Amino acid sequence: MAQGAQALGGLGDNANLSVAKSFIVSIKSEKDFASGLLFIVTGGGFTWVSVSSYTVGSASQMGPGYVPLVLGLVLAMLGGLILFFSLVVETPDGGKIGEIAWRPLVCILGANLAFGALLGGVESIGLPSMGLMVAIVALTVIAAMADRAAFDIRHVLVLAAVLAGGSYGIFIALLGLQMPLWPAFLAL
């Protein structure tokens, strides 16, 4: 009887359990897994919107949906690669997802919002366009506040001046883009 139970994979047989465990997928890095999923969802969203809302065209005659489609596909494939490695490559601490870093999150998003509001103005609240130079300085200072320990106003203002000068050279002088450089009330 013992031989029959063993041959049929009875209660004392751990071989079936190890075979079943080999098909279970374990996440080796939670951070990479979450990042991969985020990339796939974002890339899939861009791909879906570009295909459903725009004319895609071809490589020789690109439509308005061509570049978002290609970038969405690349982003989704990159997410798939990251997701695959999160399941295969072992990380020392398991790649646990920690607490949300609120200060950097708020500073970086706020810097981008401030840049857009200052560059274009916000008519609904009566904020006129402050120009490219003021917008770049605000962007740099607000973004630099994300790291409290490394924030040094002198270094940040030097960086802002370099970025403002480089932006002027590239976008205004070389490309000839028409945008306000300074606030209108300064009349420079």
C-alpha positions as CSV (number, residue, x, y, z in Angstrom):
1,M,0.0,0.0,0.0
2,A,2.9,2.4,0.8
3,Q,4.4,1.7,-2.6
4,G,1.1,2.5,-4.3
5,A,0.6,5.7,-2.5
6,Q,4.1,6.8,-3.2
7,A,3.8,5.9,-6.9
8,L,0.6,8.0,-7.1
9,G,2.2,11.0,-5.4
10,G,0.7,10.4,-2.0
11,L,0.8,12.5,1.2
12,G,4.4,11.8,2.0
13,D,5.7,12.8,-1.5
14,N,7.4,16.2,-1.5
15,A,8.3,16.0,-5.2
16,N,5.0,17.3,-6.3
17,L,5.2,20.2,-4.0
18,S,8.6,21.2,-5.3
19,V,7.3,21.0,-8.9
20,A,4.4,23.2,-8.0
21,K,6.7,25.7,-6.3
22,S,9.0,26.0,-9.3
23,F,6.1,27.6,-11.3
24,I,5.4,30.2,-8.7
25,V,6.9,33.6,-9.7
26,S,8.5,35.6,-6.9
27,I,9.3,39.3,-7.1
28,K,13.0,39.9,-6.4
29,S,12.9,43.7,-6.4
30,E,9.6,45.5,-5.5
31,K,11.0,48.9,-6.7
32,D,11.8,47.5,-10.2
33,F,8.5,45.6,-10.4
34,A,6.5,48.8,-9.6
35,S,8.7,50.9,-12.0
36,G,8.2,48.3,-14.8
37,L,4.4,48.3,-14.3
38,L,4.4,52.1,-14.3
39,F,6.4,52.2,-17.5
40,I,4.2,49.6,-19.2
41,V,0.9,51.4,-18.2
42,T,2.3,54.8,-19.3
43,G,3.7,53.5,-22.6
44,G,0.5,51.6,-23.2
45,G,-1.6,54.7,-22.6
46,F,0.5,56.8,-25.0
47,T,0.3,54.1,-27.6
48,W,-3.5,53.7,-27.2
49,V,-4.2,57.5,-27.4
50,S,-1.9,58.0,-30.4
51,V,-3.5,55.1,-32.3
52,S,-7.1,55.9,-31.4
53,S,-7.0,59.8,-31.6
54,Y,-4.4,60.7,-34.3
55,T,-3.3,59.7,-37.7
56,V,-0.2,57.6,-37.4
57,G,1.1,57.6,-40.9
58,S,4.3,55.8,-41.8
59,A,8.0,56.3,-41.3
60,S,8.3,58.3,-44.6
61,Q,5.1,60.3,-44.0
62,M,4.7,60.7,-40.3
63,G,1.4,61.8,-38.9
64,P,0.8,63.5,-35.6
65,G,0.4,60.1,-33.8
66,Y,3.6,58.6,-35.1
67,V,6.1,59.9,-32.6
68,P,3.8,59.3,-29.5
69,L,3.2,55.7,-30.8
70,V,6.9,54.9,-31.2
71,L,7.8,56.5,-27.9
72,G,4.9,54.7,-26.1
73,L,6.0,51.4,-27.6
74,V,9.6,52.0,-26.5
75,L,8.5,53.0,-23.0
76,A,6.3,49.9,-22.7
77,M,9.1,47.6,-24.0
78,L,11.5,49.2,-21.5
79,G,9.0,48.6,-18.8
80,G,8.7,45.0,-19.8
81,L,12.5,44.6,-19.6
82,I,12.6,46.2,-16.2
83,L,9.7,44.0,-15.0
84,F,11.4,40.9,-16.3
85,F,14.6,41.7,-14.4
86,S,12.6,42.5,-11.3
87,L,11.5,38.8,-11.4
88,V,14.9,37.4,-12.3
89,V,17.7,39.4,-10.7
90,E,18.1,39.1,-7.0
91,T,18.7,42.3,-5.1
92,P,20.4,42.5,-1.7
93,D,17.5,43.9,0.3
94,G,14.7,42.7,-1.9
95,G,14.3,46.2,-3.4
96,K,11.6,47.1,-0.9
97,I,9.5,50.2,-1.6
98,G,10.1,52.7,1.1
99,E,8.2,55.8,2.2
100,I,7.2,58.4,-0.4
101,A,9.7,61.3,-0.4
102,W,7.2,64.1,-0.3
103,R,9.6,67.1,-0.3
104,P,11.3,66.1,-3.6
105,L,8.0,65.2,-5.1
106,V,6.4,68.5,-4.3
107,C,9.5,70.6,-5.2
108,I,10.0,69.0,-8.6
109,L,6.3,69.1,-9.6
110,G,6.0,72.6,-8.2
111,A,9.1,73.7,-10.1
112,N,7.6,72.5,-13.4
113,L,4.2,74.1,-12.7
114,A,5.9,77.4,-11.7
115,F,7.9,77.4,-14.9
116,G,4.9,76.9,-17.0
117,A,2.8,79.5,-15.1
118,L,5.6,82.1,-15.2
119,L,6.6,81.5,-18.8
120,G,3.1,81.7,-20.2
121,G,1.3,83.6,-17.5
122,V,-2.0,82.6,-15.9
123,E,-4.8,84.9,-17.2
124,S,-7.4,83.5,-14.8
125,I,-5.5,84.8,-11.7
126,G,-4.1,87.9,-13.4
127,L,-0.5,86.7,-13.6
128,P,1.2,88.1,-16.7
129,S,4.0,86.3,-18.5
130,M,7.2,86.8,-16.6
131,G,9.5,85.7,-19.4
132,L,12.0,82.9,-20.0
133,M,14.7,84.3,-17.7
134,V,12.5,84.6,-14.6
135,A,10.8,81.2,-15.3
136,I,14.2,79.4,-15.5
137,V,15.5,81.0,-12.3
138,A,12.2,80.0,-10.5
139,L,12.4,76.5,-11.9
140,T,16.0,76.1,-10.8
141,V,15.6,77.5,-7.3
142,I,12.4,75.6,-6.5
143,A,13.8,72.3,-7.9
144,A,17.0,72.7,-5.9
145,M,15.0,73.0,-2.7
146,A,14.1,69.3,-3.1
147,D,17.4,68.4,-1.4
148,R,17.6,70.4,1.8
149,A,21.1,69.2,2.7
150,A,22.7,70.2,-0.6
151,F,20.8,73.5,-1.1
152,D,23.2,76.4,-1.4
153,I,21.7,79.6,-2.8
154,R,25.0,80.8,-4.4
155,H,25.4,77.5,-6.3
156,V,21.8,77.5,-7.3
157,L,21.9,81.0,-8.7
158,V,25.1,80.3,-10.7
159,L,23.3,77.2,-12.1
160,A,20.2,79.3,-12.9
161,A,22.4,81.9,-14.7
162,V,24.1,79.2,-16.8
163,L,20.8,77.6,-17.7
164,A,19.2,80.9,-18.5
165,G,22.1,81.9,-20.7
166,G,22.2,78.5,-22.4
167,S,18.5,78.6,-23.0
168,Y,18.7,82.1,-24.5
169,G,21.5,80.9,-26.8
170,I,19.8,77.8,-28.0
171,F,16.1,78.8,-28.1
172,I,16.2,82.5,-28.9
173,A,19.5,83.1,-30.8
174,L,20.0,79.8,-32.6
175,L,16.4,78.5,-33.1
176,G,14.8,81.9,-33.3
177,L,11.8,81.0,-31.2
178,Q,9.4,83.8,-30.3
179,M,8.8,83.9,-26.6
180,P,9.0,86.6,-24.0
181,L,12.5,86.9,-22.5
182,W,11.7,89.3,-19.6
183,P,8.5,90.4,-17.9
184,A,6.5,92.8,-20.1
185,F,6.5,95.6,-17.4
186,L,10.3,95.8,-17.5
187,A,10.2,96.8,-21.2
188,L,13.8,95.5,-21.9
